[in-house]
Amino acid sequence: MFDTTEQLEYYVSLKKSLQERLKYNLGELNNFESIDRHYLFLIKPDKFQGSESAEIMIEKEFDYIVNMVSQHTNKDPKKMTVREFYSLLEYIKKNGKRQKSDIV
């Protein structure tokens, strides 16, 4: 159900937070703010401002991949279909692994 331990921790904390809120609503507890604070620190949001924003990093990585792919074809990678682009990318990856194993 969970891909990583971080996801598991997140949902366990969410469950605890909800249980504490229910106890608070029933009058059994009056200190759920510390639990909320702990729960919020588990979330690590991406930056969306500045030169290190998530959107800019994704665009830079895409441009890097496009440049790498363009070295292996005469077509413009930005005008390729998705299937063509990823097929060529897989070919480059496999070919690169083969060349590394030939060197060693």
Secondary structure, DSSP 8 states (H G I E B T S, - for coil): --SSHHHHHHHHHHHHHHHHHHHHHTTS-S--HHHHHHHHHT------SSTT-HHHHHHHHHHHHHHHHHTT-SS-GGGS-HHHHHHHHHHHHHHHHHHHHHH-
